[in-house]
Amino acid sequence: MIEIDERALDALLTEDPGGPVVMLNLLRFRPDGGRESYRRYAEALGPAINPRYGLQVEYLGDGGRALVAEDGQAWDMVVLVRYPSRQAFAAMIRDPEYQAVSHLRSEALVESVLQPTVPLTGVA
């Protein structure tokens, strides 16, 4: 699944432990221009949308050969994105300006994982 639906957003908000959220993005690009389409998507978010919702890219990297995974589970790109809250993330996804460019993300990908993470405390 590539698109985020309303049920998934509602569940994200219902399960909110409070505080910031770092979203893990695992991306597999379409071979016919997917990486370029994703670059256009990222550029479209930058000037207005990212600052409006407090989005911060914490890590962006190309995926390498998986050392421990089933066949076909290597990813083309890994992105960690911090949002000030789950509400900020949901508001961004629902924003008409975001929705106007989200097709670039969908067109770029054959598969993805988008998973919220919760920081562990008291772990060295």
ROSE-4610 file (N, C-alpha, C; in Angstrom, 1 decimal, always signed):
// ROSE-4610
residu = [M/M/M/I/I/I/E/E/E/I/I/I/D/D/D/E/E/E/R/R/R/A/A/A/L/L/L/D/D/D/A/A/A/L/L/L/L/L/L/T/T/T/E/E/E/D/D/D/P/P/P/G/G/G/G/G/G/P/P/P/V/V/V/V/V/V/M/M/M/L/L/L/N/N/N/L/L/L/L/L/L/R/R/R/F/F/F/R/R/R/P/P/P/D/D/D/G/G/G/G/G/G/R/R/R/E/E/E/S/S/S/Y/Y/Y/R/R/R/R/R/R/Y/Y/Y/A/A/A/E/E/E/A/A/A/L/L/L/G/G/G/P/P/P/A/A/A/I/I/I/N/N/N/P/P/P/R/R/R/Y/Y/Y/G/G/G/L/L/L/Q/Q/Q/V/V/V/E/E/E/Y/Y/Y/L/L/L/G/G/G/D/D/D/G/G/G/G/G/G/R/R/R/A/A/A/L/L/L/V/V/V/A/A/A/E/E/E/D/D/D/G/G/G/Q/Q/Q/A/A/A/W/W/W/D/D/D/M/M/M/V/V/V/V/V/V/L/L/L/V/V/V/R/R/R/Y/Y/Y/P/P/P/S/S/S/R/R/R/Q/Q/Q/A/A/A/F/F/F/A/A/A/A/A/A/M/M/M/I/I/I/R/R/R/D/D/D/P/P/P/E/E/E/Y/Y/Y/Q/Q/Q/A/A/A/V/V/V/S/S/S/H/H/H/L/L/L/R/R/R/S/S/S/E/E/E/A/A/A/L/L/L/V/V/V/E/E/E/S/S/S/V/V/V/L/L/L/Q/Q/Q/P/P/P/T/T/T/V/V/V/P/P/P/L/L/L/T/T/T/G/G/G/V/V/V/A/A/A]
num = [1/1/1/2/2/2/3/3/3/4/4/4/5/5/5/6/6/6/7/7/7/8/8/8/9/9/9/10/10/10/11/11/11/12/12/12/13/13/13/14/14/14/15/15/15/16/16/16/17/17/17/18/18/18/19/19/19/20/20/20/21/21/21/22/22/22/23/23/23/24/24/24/25/25/25/26/26/26/27/27/27/28/28/28/29/29/29/30/30/30/31/31/31/32/32/32/33/33/33/34/34/34/35/35/35/36/36/36/37/37/37/38/38/38/39/39/39/40/40/40/41/41/41/42/42/42/43/43/43/44/44/44/45/45/45/46/46/46/47/47/47/48/48/48/49/49/49/50/50/50/51/51/51/52/52/52/53/53/53/54/54/54/55/55/55/56/56/56/57/57/57/58/58/58/59/59/59/60/60/60/61/61/61/62/62/62/63/63/63/64/64/64/65/65/65/66/66/66/67/67/67/68/68/68/69/69/69/70/70/70/71/71/71/72/72/72/73/73/73/74/74/74/75/75/75/76/76/76/77/77/77/78/78/78/79/79/79/80/80/80/81/81/81/82/82/82/83/83/83/84/84/84/85/85/85/86/86/86/87/87/87/88/88/88/89/89/89/90/90/90/91/91/91/92/92/92/93/93/93/94/94/94/95/95/95/96/96/96/97/97/97/98/98/98/99/99/99/100/100/100/101/101/101/102/102/102/103/103/103/104/104/104/105/105/105/106/106/106/107/107/107/108/108/108/109/109/109/110/110/110/111/111/111/112/112/112/113/113/113/114/114/114/115/115/115/116/116/116/117/117/117/118/118/118/119/119/119/120/120/120/121/121/121/122/122/122/123/123/123/124/124/124]
x = [+0.8/+0.0/+0.9/+0.5/+1.3/+0.6/-0.7/-1.5/-1.9/-2.0/-2.4/-3.9/-4.7/-6.1/-6.6/-7.8/-8.3/-8.4/-8.7/-8.7/-7.3/-6.3/-4.9/-4.6/-5.0/-4.7/-5.5/-6.7/-7.5/-6.8/-6.4/-5.7/-4.4/-3.6/-2.4/-2.7/-3.8/-4.2/-4.7/-5.5/-6.1/-5.0/-3.9/-2.8/-1.7/-2.0/-1.0/-0.5/+0.8/+1.3/+1.7/+1.5/+1.9/+3.4/+3.7/+5.0/+5.3/+6.6/+6.9/+6.9/+6.8/+6.8/+7.9/+8.6/+9.6/+9.0/+8.8/+8.2/+9.3/+9.3/+10.2/+9.6/+10.4/+9.9/+10.9/+10.4/+11.2/+10.6/+11.4/+10.9/+11.5/+10.7/+11.1/+10.6/+11.5/+11.1/+10.7/+9.8/+9.5/+10.8/+11.1/+12.3/+12.3/+11.1/+11.0/+10.8/+11.7/+11.7/+11.2/+11.0/+10.5/+11.4/+12.7/+13.6/+13.4/+13.3/+13.1/+11.8/+10.7/+9.4/+9.4/+10.1/+10.2/+11.0/+12.0/+12.8/+11.9/+11.1/+10.1/+9.1/+8.7/+7.8/+8.5/+9.7/+10.4/+10.6/+11.0/+11.2/+9.9/+8.8/+7.5/+7.1/+7.5/+7.2/+8.0/+9.2/+10.2/+9.8/+9.4/+9.3/+8.1/+7.0/+5.8/+5.4/+5.3/+4.6/+5.5/+6.8/+7.7/+7.6/+7.9/+7.9/+6.5/+5.5/+4.1/+3.8/+4.3/+4.0/+5.2/+6.3/+7.4/+8.2/+8.0/+8.7/+10.2/+11.0/+12.4/+12.9/+13.7/+14.3/+15.5/+15.4/+16.5/+17.6/+17.1/+18.1/+17.5/+18.3/+18.0/+19.1/+18.9/+20.0/+19.5/+20.4/+20.2/+20.3/+19.4/+19.5/+20.6/+21.3/+22.3/+21.8/+22.7/+22.3/+21.9/+20.7/+20.3/+21.1/+21.5/+22.4/+21.5/+20.4/+19.4/+18.0/+17.5/+16.2/+15.8/+14.5/+14.0/+14.4/+14.4/+14.7/+13.6/+14.1/+13.2/+12.9/+13.5/+13.2/+14.3/+15.1/+16.0/+15.3/+15.6/+14.9/+15.8/+15.2/+16.0/+16.4/+15.6/+15.9/+15.2/+15.9/+15.4/+15.4/+14.2/+14.1/+13.5/+14.0/+13.5/+13.0/+11.8/+11.2/+10.5/+11.0/+10.4/+9.3/+8.2/+7.1/+6.9/+6.5/+6.3/+5.2/+4.3/+3.2/+2.6/+1.8/+1.0/-0.1/-0.6/-1.6/-1.0/+0.3/+0.9/+1.0/+1.4/+1.5/+0.2/-0.9/-2.2/-2.7/-2.5/-2.9/-2.2/-0.9/-0.2/-0.8/-1.0/-1.6/-2.9/-3.7/-5.1/-5.0/-3.9/-3.8/-4.0/-4.9/-5.1/-3.8/-2.9/-1.7/-0.8/-0.8/+0.0/-0.7/-2.0/-2.7/-2.4/-2.2/-2.0/-0.6/+0.3/+1.6/+1.8/+0.9/+1.2/+1.2/+0.5/+0.6/+2.0/+2.9/+4.3/+4.9/+4.6/+5.0/+4.4/+3.1/+2.5/+3.0/+3.3/+3.8/+5.3/+6.0/+7.4/+7.6/+6.6/+6.9/+6.1/+6.8/+6.1/+5.7/+6.4/+6.2/+6.8/+6.1/+6.7/+6.2/+6.9/+6.5/+6.6/+5.5/+5.5/+5.0/+6.0/+5.7/+6.1/+5.1/+5.5/+6.4/+7.3/+8.1/+7.9/+8.1/+8.0/+9.4/+10.0/+11.3/+11.2/+12.2/+12.4/+13.1/+12.7/+13.4/+14.1/+15.1/+15.8/+16.6/+16.9/+17.7/+19.0/+20.1/+21.4/+21.9]
y = [-1.2/+0.0/+1.2/+2.2/+3.5/+4.6/+4.7/+5.8/+5.6/+6.8/+6.8/+7.0/+6.2/+6.4/+7.0/+7.4/+8.1/+7.2/+5.9/+5.0/+4.9/+4.8/+4.8/+6.0/+7.2/+8.4/+8.5/+8.0/+8.0/+7.1/+5.9/+5.0/+5.6/+6.3/+7.0/+8.0/+8.7/+9.7/+9.1/+8.0/+7.3/+6.7/+6.2/+5.6/+6.5/+7.8/+8.8/+8.8/+8.6/+8.7/+10.1/+11.0/+12.4/+12.7/+13.9/+14.3/+14.1/+14.4/+14.2/+12.8/+12.7/+11.3/+11.4/+10.3/+10.1/+9.0/+9.4/+8.4/+7.8/+6.4/+5.6/+5.4/+5.8/+5.7/+4.7/+3.6/+2.6/+2.7/+3.0/+3.3/+2.4/+1.9/+1.1/+1.9/+2.4/+3.2/+2.4/+3.0/+2.5/+2.6/+1.6/+1.6/+2.7/+3.2/+4.1/+5.5/+6.1/+7.5/+7.7/+6.6/+6.8/+7.7/+7.5/+8.3/+9.8/+10.1/+11.5/+12.1/+11.3/+11.7/+12.0/+11.1/+11.3/+12.6/+12.9/+14.1/+15.3/+15.3/+16.4/+16.5/+15.4/+15.4/+16.1/+15.7/+16.3/+17.8/+18.2/+19.6/+20.4/+19.8/+20.5/+20.7/+19.8/+20.0/+21.1/+21.3/+22.1/+23.5/+24.3/+25.8/+26.1/+25.5/+25.9/+24.9/+23.6/+22.6/+22.2/+21.9/+21.5/+22.4/+23.7/+24.6/+24.8/+24.7/+24.9/+23.8/+22.6/+21.5/+21.1/+21.8/+21.5/+20.2/+19.8/+18.6/+18.8/+17.8/+17.9/+16.5/+16.5/+15.2/+15.0/+13.9/+13.5/+12.7/+11.9/+11.1/+10.8/+10.8/+10.4/+9.7/+8.4/+7.6/+6.6/+6.3/+5.2/+3.9/+3.0/+1.6/+0.8/+0.0/-0.9/-2.3/-3.2/-4.6/-5.0/-5.7/-6.1/-7.2/-7.2/-8.2/-9.3/-8.9/-9.9/-9.5/-10.2/-10.0/-11.1/-11.2/-12.2/-11.6/-12.4/-11.9/-10.9/-9.8/-8.8/-7.7/-7.8/-6.8/-5.7/-5.6/-4.4/-3.2/-2.0/-0.8/+0.1/+0.9/+1.9/+3.1/+3.5/+4.6/+4.5/+5.1/+5.1/+6.6/+7.0/+8.4/+8.4/+9.1/+9.3/+10.8/+11.0/+12.4/+12.6/+13.7/+14.1/+15.1/+14.9/+15.9/+16.2/+17.4/+17.8/+17.0/+16.4/+15.6/+14.8/+13.8/+13.1/+13.9/+14.9/+15.8/+16.6/+17.1/+17.8/+17.0/+15.7/+14.8/+14.7/+14.4/+14.2/+15.4/+16.6/+17.8/+18.1/+17.7/+17.8/+17.0/+15.7/+14.8/+15.2/+15.9/+16.3/+17.7/+18.4/+19.7/+19.7/+20.5/+20.4/+20.7/+21.6/+21.9/+20.6/+19.9/+18.6/+17.6/+17.5/+16.5/+16.8/+18.1/+18.5/+17.9/+17.7/+17.1/+15.7/+15.1/+13.7/+12.7/+13.0/+12.1/+11.8/+12.8/+12.5/+11.4/+11.3/+10.2/+8.9/+8.9/+7.7/+7.2/+8.1/+7.8/+7.3/+7.7/+7.3/+5.9/+5.3/+4.1/+2.9/+1.8/+0.5/-0.1/+0.3/-0.3/+0.7/+0.8/+1.6/+1.1/+1.5/+1.3/+2.7/+3.1/+4.3/+4.0/+4.1/+3.6/+4.6/+5.0/+5.9/+5.2/+5.9/+5.3/+6.2/+5.5/+6.2/+6.0/+7.1/+7.0/+6.2/+5.4/+4.7/+5.6/+5.6/+6.4/+5.4/+5.9/+5.1/+3.9/+4.0/+2.9/+3.5/+2.9/+3.4/+3.1]
z = [+0.0/+0.0/+0.0/-0.8/-0.9/-0.3/-0.4/+0.1/+1.6/+2.3/+3.7/+3.7/+4.3/+4.3/+5.7/+5.7/+6.9/+8.1/+7.9/+9.0/+9.7/+8.8/+9.4/+10.1/+9.6/+10.3/+11.7/+11.6/+12.9/+13.9/+13.5/+14.4/+14.9/+14.1/+14.5/+15.6/+15.5/+16.5/+17.8/+17.6/+18.8/+19.6/+19.0/+19.7/+20.2/+20.2/+20.4/+21.9/+22.1/+23.4/+23.8/+22.9/+23.2/+22.7/+22.5/+22.1/+20.6/+20.3/+18.9/+18.4/+17.1/+16.4/+15.3/+15.2/+14.1/+13.2/+12.0/+11.0/+10.3/+10.3/+9.5/+8.1/+7.1/+5.7/+5.0/+4.6/+3.8/+2.4/+1.4/+0.1/-1.0/-1.9/-3.0/-4.3/-5.1/-6.2/-7.5/-8.2/-9.6/-10.4/-11.2/-12.0/-13.1/-13.5/-14.6/-14.1/-13.4/-13.0/-11.6/-10.8/-9.4/-8.6/-8.6/-7.8/-8.1/-9.4/-9.8/-9.4/-9.5/-9.0/-7.5/-6.7/-5.3/-5.0/-5.7/-5.5/-5.8/-6.8/-7.0/-5.9/-5.4/-4.2/-3.0/-2.7/-1.6/-1.8/-3.0/-3.3/-3.1/-3.5/-3.4/-1.9/-1.0/+0.4/+1.1/+0.6/+1.3/+1.6/+0.6/+0.8/+1.8/+1.7/+2.5/+3.4/+3.0/+3.8/+5.0/+4.8/+5.9/+7.0/+6.8/+8.0/+8.6/+7.8/+8.4/+9.4/+9.2/+10.1/+11.0/+10.9/+11.8/+11.4/+10.1/+9.6/+9.6/+10.1/+10.1/+9.6/+8.5/+8.0/+8.9/+9.7/+10.6/+9.9/+8.9/+8.2/+6.8/+5.8/+4.5/+3.9/+3.5/+2.9/+1.9/+1.0/+0.0/+0.8/+0.4/+1.0/+0.4/+1.2/+0.7/+0.7/+0.5/+0.5/+1.9/+2.0/+3.3/+3.8/+5.1/+5.7/+6.3/+6.9/+7.5/+7.0/+6.0/+5.5/+4.5/+4.3/+3.3/+1.9/+0.9/-0.4/-0.8/-1.4/-1.9/-0.8/+0.3/+1.4/+1.6/+0.6/+0.6/+0.1/+0.6/+0.3/-0.4/-1.4/-2.1/-1.3/-0.4/+0.4/+1.8/+2.8/+4.2/+4.6/+5.1/+5.6/+7.0/+7.9/+9.2/+9.3/+9.5/+9.6/+10.9/+11.6/+12.9/+12.7/+13.4/+13.4/+14.9/+15.2/+16.6/+17.3/+16.5/+17.1/+16.0/+16.4/+15.5/+14.8/+15.6/+15.1/+13.9/+14.1/+13.0/+11.8/+11.9/+10.8/+10.1/+10.9/+10.3/+9.6/+10.2/+9.6/+8.3/+8.2/+6.9/+5.8/+6.2/+5.2/+4.7/+5.6/+5.2/+4.5/+4.5/+3.9/+2.4/+1.8/+0.4/-0.4/+0.1/-0.6/-0.6/+0.5/+0.5/-0.5/-0.4/-1.3/-2.8/-3.1/-4.5/-5.0/-4.1/-4.6/-4.2/-3.4/-2.9/-4.0/-5.1/-6.3/-6.7/-6.5/-6.9/-6.1/-4.8/-4.0/-4.4/-4.7/-5.1/-6.4/-7.4/-8.7/-8.6/-7.5/-7.4/-6.9/-6.1/-5.4/-5.9/-5.7/-5.9/-4.6/-3.5/-2.2/-1.2/+0.0/+1.0/+2.4/+3.4/+4.8/+5.4/+6.1/+6.8/+8.2/+9.2/+10.5/+11.5/+12.4/+13.5/+14.5/+15.1/+16.2/+17.4/+18.6/+19.9/+20.5/+21.0/+21.6/+22.9/+23.1/+24.3/+25.3/+26.5/+27.6/+28.5/+29.2/+30.1/+29.6/+28.3/+27.6/+27.2/+27.7/+27.4/+26.0]
